[in-house]
Amino acid sequence: MSTPAGTDWRPALAPALMRRHDPVRDADLLLLPERVGVLSGSANAVVGLCDGTRAVAEIVEELARRFPGAPVATDVPPFLDRLREEGWLR
């Protein structure tokens, strides 16, 4: 069982995962073997910061700077947890 996103977790894309932009659909995608996830809204900005060097708190801080007034502190950690549970992040 995974633990909730903590300040020391530095999320990174799963090794088999690829991020791509589909120009036909004008959509950002996460590609795993036999699975595709469409990143809608600000999800691409969140996933783009998951490079394994930033802790969750640093990701939240950066997103709060980019999107003033957005509820990133309450929305981003659970979103990252869901992505980890689905196997998109490690």
DRENBARO-186531 format. One record per atom (N, C-alpha, C): atom name; residue number from 1; y negated, x negated, z. Coordinates in steps of 0.02 Angstrom, whole numbers, plus 50000, padded with zeros to 5 digits. Layout:
a	k	north	east	up
CA	NUM	Y	X	Z;
...
END
This chain:
a	k	north	east	up
N	1	50059	49958	50000;
CA	1	50000	50000	50000;
C	1	49938	49956	50000;
N	2	49890	49972	49957;
CA	2	49829	49931	49953;
C	2	49781	49950	50008;
N	3	49740	49903	50027;
CA	3	49689	49916	50077;
C	3	49625	49934	50042;
N	4	49581	49972	50075;
CA	4	49518	49990	50043;
C	4	49477	49928	50026;
N	5	49433	49936	49978;
CA	5	49389	49880	49957;
C	5	49350	49855	50017;
N	6	49358	49792	50032;
CA	6	49322	49761	50087;
C	6	49273	49711	50060;
N	7	49234	49683	50105;
CA	7	49183	49636	50084;
C	7	49212	49572	50057;
N	8	49274	49555	50073;
CA	8	49302	49492	50050;
C	8	49342	49499	49985;
N	9	49357	49560	49963;
CA	9	49394	49570	49901;
C	9	49348	49554	49842;
N	10	49372	49513	49796;
CA	10	49334	49495	49736;
C	10	49373	49523	49676;
N	11	49358	49585	49658;
CA	11	49397	49618	49605;
C	11	49391	49583	49538;
N	12	49448	49582	49503;
CA	12	49451	49554	49435;
C	12	49497	49598	49394;
N	13	49488	49597	49329;
CA	13	49531	49636	49286;
C	13	49603	49612	49292;
N	14	49650	49658	49288;
CA	14	49720	49640	49289;
C	14	49735	49594	49230;
N	15	49782	49546	49238;
CA	15	49795	49497	49186;
C	15	49810	49526	49116;
N	16	49846	49581	49113;
CA	16	49865	49609	49048;
C	16	49811	49655	49019;
N	17	49757	49664	49054;
CA	17	49705	49711	49034;
C	17	49654	49679	48988;
N	18	49630	49718	48940;
CA	18	49576	49695	48896;
C	18	49522	49748	48895;
N	19	49460	49726	48894;
CA	19	49402	49770	48887;
C	19	49379	49767	48815;
N	20	49369	49824	48784;
CA	20	49347	49827	48715;
C	20	49297	49884	48706;
N	21	49254	49875	48657;
CA	21	49210	49930	48636;
C	21	49238	49958	48571;
N	22	49246	50024	48569;
CA	22	49270	50058	48509;
C	22	49209	50085	48472;
N	23	49189	50052	48418;
CA	23	49129	50074	48382;
C	23	49136	50142	48349;
N	24	49197	50161	48331;
CA	24	49207	50226	48300;
C	24	49191	50282	48348;
N	25	49215	50276	48410;
CA	25	49202	50326	48462;
C	25	49139	50310	48502;
N	26	49111	50251	48491;
CA	26	49055	50225	48531;
C	26	49072	50232	48605;
N	27	49131	50205	48622;
CA	27	49156	50209	48691;
C	27	49182	50141	48713;
N	28	49173	50126	48778;
CA	28	49201	50065	48807;
C	28	49270	50082	48835;
N	29	49318	50039	48822;
CA	29	49388	50052	48839;
C	29	49417	49996	48882;
N	30	49466	50015	48923;
CA	30	49510	49968	48958;
C	30	49578	49977	48927;
N	31	49607	49923	48902;
CA	31	49672	49927	48868;
C	31	49725	49889	48907;
N	32	49777	49924	48925;
CA	32	49838	49895	48953;
C	32	49895	49914	48907;
N	33	49950	49877	48909;
CA	33	50006	49899	48868;
C	33	50024	49972	48883;
N	34	50024	50012	48831;
CA	34	50042	50083	48835;
C	34	49993	50126	48874;
N	35	49934	50101	48890;
CA	35	49883	50140	48926;
C	35	49814	50123	48899;
N	36	49771	50173	48898;
CA	36	49702	50163	48878;
C	36	49659	50203	48927;
N	37	49607	50171	48952;
CA	37	49558	50205	48995;
C	37	49490	50203	48962;
N	38	49455	50259	48961;
CA	38	49388	50263	48933;
C	38	49339	50256	48990;
N	39	49293	50209	48983;
CA	39	49242	50198	49034;
C	39	49180	50239	49016;
N	40	49168	50290	49054;
CA	40	49110	50333	49040;
C	40	49055	50321	49092;
N	41	48996	50341	49074;
CA	41	48939	50334	49120;
C	41	48928	50261	49137;
N	42	48917	50247	49201;
CA	42	48903	50179	49223;
C	42	48967	50140	49239;
N	43	49025	50168	49226;
CA	43	49088	50135	49242;
C	43	49094	50067	49207;
N	44	49068	50061	49145;
CA	44	49072	49998	49110;
C	44	49031	49945	49145;
N	45	48973	49964	49172;
CA	45	48931	49916	49210;
C	45	48967	49892	49272;
N	46	49002	49937	49306;
CA	46	49039	49920	49366;
C	46	49096	49872	49348;
N	47	49137	49891	49300;
CA	47	49194	49849	49280;
C	47	49171	49782	49253;
N	48	49115	49781	49219;
CA	48	49088	49719	49193;
C	48	49072	49667	49246;
N	49	49061	49689	49307;
CA	49	49046	49644	49362;
C	49	49109	49620	49398;
N	50	49166	49648	49380;
CA	50	49229	49630	49413;
C	50	49260	49570	49378;
N	51	49232	49511	49393;
CA	51	49254	49450	49360;
C	51	49291	49403	49408;
N	52	49304	49425	49469;
CA	52	49340	49384	49517;
C	52	49296	49337	49556;
N	53	49232	49334	49540;
CA	53	49187	49289	49576;
C	53	49143	49326	49626;
N	54	49132	49391	49614;
CA	54	49089	49431	49657;
C	54	49129	49472	49705;
N	55	49109	49472	49768;
CA	55	49139	49517	49817;
C	55	49112	49587	49805;
N	56	49147	49637	49831;
CA	56	49127	49706	49823;
C	56	49055	49716	49845;
N	57	49035	49688	49901;
CA	57	48967	49695	49926;
C	57	48916	49667	49876;
N	58	48934	49612	49842;
CA	58	48889	49583	49792;
C	58	48884	49627	49730;
N	59	48939	49659	49711;
CA	59	48939	49705	49655;
C	59	48895	49765	49671;
N	60	48902	49791	49731;
CA	60	48860	49848	49752;
C	60	48787	49828	49752;
N	61	48772	49770	49778;
CA	61	48702	49745	49780;
C	61	48672	49740	49709;
N	62	48711	49711	49664;
CA	62	48687	49703	49595;
C	62	48676	49771	49562;
N	63	48722	49818	49572;
CA	63	48715	49884	49542;
C	63	48657	49922	49573;
N	64	48645	49914	49637;
CA	64	48588	49946	49670;
C	64	48523	49920	49640;
N	65	48522	49856	49623;
CA	65	48463	49827	49591;
C	65	48453	49855	49520;
N	66	48508	49863	49483;
CA	66	48504	49888	49414;
C	66	48489	49963	49411;
N	67	48516	50000	49460;
CA	67	48510	50073	49460;
C	67	48478	50097	49525;
N	68	48413	50085	49535;
CA	68	48380	50105	49597;
C	68	48389	50179	49611;
N	69	48405	50195	49673;
CA	69	48413	50264	49693;
C	69	48482	50293	49682;
N	70	48524	50259	49644;
CA	70	48593	50283	49632;
C	70	48635	50270	49695;
N	71	48683	50314	49709;
CA	71	48723	50306	49770;
C	71	48779	50255	49763;
N	72	48763	50195	49741;
CA	72	48814	50145	49727;
C	72	48852	50123	49789;
N	73	48819	50120	49846;
CA	73	48853	50097	49907;
C	73	48909	50145	49928;
N	74	48901	50208	49913;
CA	74	48954	50256	49932;
C	74	49003	50270	49875;
N	75	48981	50262	49813;
CA	75	49024	50279	49756;
C	75	49065	50221	49729;
N	76	49038	50160	49729;
CA	76	49072	50104	49696;
C	76	49134	50080	49732;
N	77	49133	50069	49799;
CA	77	49195	50045	49831;
C	77	49255	50091	49821;
N	78	49248	50158	49828;
CA	78	49307	50201	49814;
C	78	49328	50199	49741;
N	79	49280	50192	49696;
CA	79	49296	50187	49625;
C	79	49338	50124	49612;
N	80	49317	50068	49641;
CA	80	49355	50006	49634;
C	80	49425	50012	49664;
N	81	49430	50046	49721;
CA	81	49496	50057	49751;
C	81	49542	50097	49705;
N	82	49514	50148	49673;
CA	82	49555	50189	49626;
C	82	49578	50147	49568;
N	83	49533	50105	49541;
CA	83	49553	50061	49486;
C	83	49608	50012	49506;
N	84	49604	49988	49568;
CA	84	49656	49942	49592;
C	84	49722	49979	49600;
N	85	49720	50039	49628;
CA	85	49781	50079	49636;
C	85	49814	50095	49570;
N	86	49773	50104	49517;
CA	86	49799	50118	49450;
C	86	49824	50056	49414;
N	87	49811	49997	49443;
CA	87	49834	49935	49411;
C	87	49784	49903	49364;
N	88	49723	49929	49361;
CA	88	49673	49902	49316;
C	88	49640	49839	49346;
N	89	49636	49836	49412;
CA	89	49605	49779	49446;
C	89	49655	49745	49492;
N	90	49643	49682	49506;
CA	90	49685	49646	49555;
C	90	49639	49619	49608;
END
